[in-house]
Amino acid sequence: MFIGHFKMLAEIKGFYFAYDKDENKCLTKIIWADKEGINNYKLYGDTILFYPTYGTNKYFMVFTLFTGVNHNKKTVTFAAGLLEFESQESFEWIFTKFLEAMGQHQPQCIITDQCPGIKKACPNIFKNSVHKYYMWHIMQKVPEKVGRAICNDTNFMTDINVIVWDVDLEPEEFEQLENRCLMRTTQRSESSNSYFKRFESHFGTLVEFWMRYNSAIEQQRHSQRQMDTTNEHSMLEKVGPMKVEMHASLVYTHPIFADFQKEVKHAICSMRVGGLTTQGIVEYHDVRAGLKHRNFRVEFFIQTNESKCACKLFERRGIVCGHILWVWNGRQVYKIPEPYVLARWTKKSYRPIVQDETGKVIEDIDEADIKKAEMSKVWSEIYANVRVMDMVKQMKQLQKTLK
């Protein structure tokens, strides 16, 4: 029934699925991606997060998600799947099928946990992608490396997190602070570090699981449409005198514009000139910032407004740093140069022109898809209510038996 339902969905243009069975014809692997998920990957698939969870159904298959971050800084789902085993072979299979669904377009970066099977499979399939680990997963291993006693000290964990997450530290500063933190006297604390825990649910059939998954996806996409409406029909207030801020408010979504405004405030409140030299068409600005009055070198190309900063915020997050904004303001750059407005962060990024293999334009979501989604949500709610009614009947029968 589960596979039959997917075959029916495959008849709807744009839905992809693949599966595999063992010698007993039992399902061992399956992956699926609908049209909207595939289109989202074209927009936001530069970095993907692959995350396996456990015990999602009574068959104890591993549930896997391929997700990313959209223009509103929210999680967006590209594809999902189920695996019987966490083996290298299983992960290579699902990675291969994922790329097949996404037109063989590899992401720039894939982020995973440190599962041995994933670690071996990633370089074999994502050959053009950088493989990184979740930061929280790395920090989980701190107790194993430095000892439980010192990690039970809340002050130690606070200090080490400040050091690790400070992106402005130079390598020498990082090593000095790390050594100072590790050498300090250990103090006991009643509080302990808490980490992310997975919650398991073993009672669902695959059909029940699919209905819950579909309902969750529709809720995710409904929230997305609401945020897009807000982006289109409202604007956030300016926080400073920089004219470039007005341009940013027109092109960026609200969450990204809020991040941009933080850099504006940073430029206005904590930056000053540290020095200026000119070599031909390039100006080198030393911008002093923060309480430490740290110098950041900004290269500004006079003819093109091209700018590069030593902090590399734009390279990391795709928005211009306050150091560059400070230079732009002084050089009367009132509009963000086109290379510095990444399409993935703009209000219009969710309305791409999508083409199939022949070059024919495909609409993102037609009216039929919306109606199907609404009906799916209705049936999900009906099914949930039926289950509640069954449970009530069982409780009443139990009460009669006890009497």
N, C-alpha and C positions, 0 to 999 in steps of 0.2 A: 504493500500500500504506500509506503514511504517513497520508494523509487518510482512507483507509478504516478504519484503526485508530481514528482520532479519532471518526469517525462511529459506530463501535461503542461507544466509551466514552460518547458523547453520549446513548446510550440509557439509560445509568445516570443516574438522576435527580441533578441537581446539577452535572454536568460541563459546562463551557462551552468552546466553541472557535469561532473564526472565521478565515477565510482569504481571500486574494485571489490572482488569477492575472493574468498579462499577456495580450496578444493571441495569444501562442503557446501559451496554456494552461499556462505554467510557473508554479510557485508563487513568489510574490514576498513574501507576508506571511502570517503565521499567529500566533495567540495562543491559549493554553489556560489554564484554571484549573479545578482539581477542587473538589469540595464542601468539603474541609477547608481548601483555600487561600482559598476565598470566606468561609468562617466565620472563619478567622483574620483576614481583613481587617476583619470586623465588630468584632473584639476589639482589634486592634492597628494598624488602618489610619489612625490619626490622623496619623502621619508615614510616608511611604513613600520608599524609595530606589530610583531607577531607574538601572540600570547596563547599558550595552551592552558586550559583549565581541566578540572578532573571531576568524575562522578556526576556528570550532568544527566544521566539517564540510568535505567536499571541494568543496562548492558555495560556500564562502566567504561564507555568509550570516551576518549579524550576530545573535548570540544576545543577547536582552534579558531582564532579570530585574526583577520588581517585588517588593521585599522590605520587611520592617520589623523591628522589635525586639519580642520577646514579653515575657511577665511574668518570664522568667528571664534577661533581657538577652541573649538569643540571637537569631540571625538566623532569621526565619521567612519562608517564601516564599508570596506571594499568587498570582502568575501568572508566565508566561514566554512568550517568543515568538521568532520568527525574522523578520528583515527582509533583503531583498536590497540595499536602499540606505539610507544614513544621510541621507535628505532630510527636509525639513520635512513634506512630505506623508506620508511613511512614519511619522514619529513622531506626527503628528496622528491618523493612522489607528489606530495601536496604542494611543494614549492614549484615544481614543474608545471602542474596543472594550473596553479595560480597565474604564472606567467603566460600560459596559453590563453587563459580567460582574458588577460589584460593586453593581449596583442603583442606579447614578448617584450614589452617595455619594462626594463629593469629599473628599480628605484635607485636613487643616489645613495640611500642609506637604509639598512634594515636593523631594527633594534629588537633584541630578544632577551630571554633569560639565559642562564648558563647551562642549560640542558646539554649533556654530551652529544646526544643525537643531533640536535640543532646545530651545535658548534661544528660538527663534521659535515653536515649537509649544506649549510649556507654557502661556503666558498665553491662548492661543486656546482651549484645552481645559480646563485646570484653572483656571477663572476665579475660583473661590472659595478657591484655595490659594495659600500663600506659596511662591515658588520660591527655593531656595537652592542653593549649590554645595558640593561636598565640600571640606572644609578642606584635605585633603592635596593636592587639585588646585590650590587657591589657592596653597598654599605651593610647589608646583612652579614657579610663575611668578616666585618671588622672584629667581632668577638673571637672568631676563630684565629685571627692573625695576631691580636695583641693580648688576648686573654679575657675571660669573663669578668674577672675581678675589677679590672680597670674600666671595662665597659658598663659596669653597674653604677659607675659614677656619672650622674646626670651632667655634671659640669664638664666632664671630659667629652661626652658625646656632643654637647652643645659647641664646645670649642672646636672639635674636629670637623663638625658640619660647617661651621663658619669658614674654616680654612678651605675645605673642599669646594664649597659653593662660591667662593670669591673668585670670579673670573678675571679680575684685574690684577691678581697677584703675579709677579714675575717668578720664574722657576726658583731663583735664589731665595726670595721672600717666602715662598711656599715651604721650602725645605727648612728654613730657619724656624718658622712658626710651627711646623709639624713636629720638629725635634723638641721644641720648647713644650709643646702640648704633651708629648709622650713622656717627657722626663719629669713632669710635675708630680707632686705627691698625690697618691690615689686616695679619694675620700669615699666613704660608704654612703649610700642613699637608699631610702626605702622604696623609692620609685624605680621602675625598671623600664628599659627601652621596649617599645612595642612596635611590631612590624606588621606589614600587610598579611592578612590571613585569608585563605580561600574557604568559602563555605560550600559544602557539597550537598547535592540533592539526588538521591538514588532511586526515587520512586517513579520517575516519568518514563513513558514509552517514547519512541522516536517521534511518533505523531504528536504526542502532547508537547514534546520538546520543540518541535517545529512550530507549533502554534504559539508557544511562549516566545520563541525567538522572533517570529514574524511580528508579533504584537509589539515587542521591544523595539524592533527596527522602525516600525511605523511611528512609534512615539518619539524616537530619536529624530526622524525626518520631519515630523510635525513641529517639533520644537525648532528645528532648523528653519522651516518656512516662516515661523513666527518671528525669528530673529532677522531674517531677510526683509520681512515687511517693515520691521522697526528701523532697520538700516536705511531703507529707501524713503521713508516718510518722516524721519526726524533727524535732527542734528544735535551734536553735543556742543556746549558752550566753549568758547576759547578761554585759555587760561593766561595768555601772555600777549605781548605786543608784536610777536613775530608774524609777518604776513604769510609766511610759508605754512603756518598752522591752518589758515583758512583753506588752502588747497588740499591739505591733508584731510580735513574734515569732509571734503567733497568726494574724495576717492576711496578712503579707507572705511572698513566696517567699524562699528562702534568699539568693539574690544581692541582692535589694532590701533585705532585713533587714540584710545585711552593710553596705550603703551607709548605712542608717539608723544602725547602730552607730557608723560613723565620725563621724557628726554628734553622737551621744551622747558619744563620747570627746572630741570637740572642745569640746562644751559643758562637760564636767566639768573638763577639763585647762587650757583656755586662755581662759575667759571670766569676766568679772566685771562688776559694776554700774558704769555710767558716768553714770547720771542717771535720774530718773523724774519725769515730770510727768503730771497728770491733768486732762482736760477732759471733764466730764460722764461718759459711760459708756465713755470711751476712755482707756487708759493708754498713755503714750509712754515706752518703755524704751530708753535708750541703752546698748547692750551692747558692752563693749570686748572685742576678741578678737584672738588672734594675738600674735606677737612685736612687731608694730608698734603694738599697742594701738589698732587702728582701731575707730572707733565705728560701730555698725550700729543704725539706728533700727527698733524693733519696735513696731507698733501692736497693742494688745491690747484687744479689746472685752469688757468685764467680763461682760456678760449672756450672750453667746453663745460665748465663747472664740475668736471669729474673730481671726485673727492675720495680720499682713502684715509682711514684713521687707524692708529696703532691698536686701539681697543678691539677692533674687528667685530663690533656689534652687528653691523649690517651683514657680514659674512655668516654670523651665527644665527641671527634671528630674522633677517630680512627687513629691518627697519633702521632708519638712519639714527646714529647716536647724537647725543647732545653736543659733543665736541665739534662734529661737522655742522650741526645746526648753528652753533655759535659763530663759526667761520662764515657760513652762508649769510647769516644775518648781517655781518659786517661787510660782506661783499655784495649785499643787496640782491641776493638770490631769493625771489619771492614765490617761486614755483618749484616743486620737487622735480629734478631732472628725471626724464623718463626711465633711465636704467635703474633708478632707485625706488621705483614704484612697482613692486612685484605683483603680478596679476593675481596670485593666490590670496593676497590680503585685501583685495578690492571688493567693493560692493557688487560689482558686476561679474565676479569670477564664477558665480554659480549658473551663469547663462552662457555656456560655451557653444560654439558651433561644432557639433560632433558629426564625424563622417564615418561611414562603414568602409570596408576594404576596397570598394569600387569608387569611393569618393562621394557617394550619395549622402546628403545631409540627413541626419537622424535627429528627430526632436528629443529633448531630454526626457520629459514626462508628458505623455499625452493624456487626454481626458479619460480614456479607458483605464490607464494605469491608476489614476487617482481613484476611480470608482472601485477598481479591484482592491486597492489598499483599504478603502473605507469598508468594503464588504468583509475583508479579512479581519479587520479590527472588530466588526460587529459579531462575526462568528466566533472569534476568540472570547469575547465577553459572554456570549451565549453559552459556550462550552464551559467557561469557568462557573457560571451560575448553575448549570446542570450538575456539575461536580459538587457544588455546595449543597444542592437539594438532595443528592444521593447521600451525602454525609449526614444530613439531618435525618433522613429516613433510617439510616443505619443506627444513629443514636437513639431514635425512638424505639426501634426494635430491640436494642440492647436494654433500654430502660424497662420495657415490658418483660424481657427475659429475667432481669434482676428482681422484678416484683413477684 
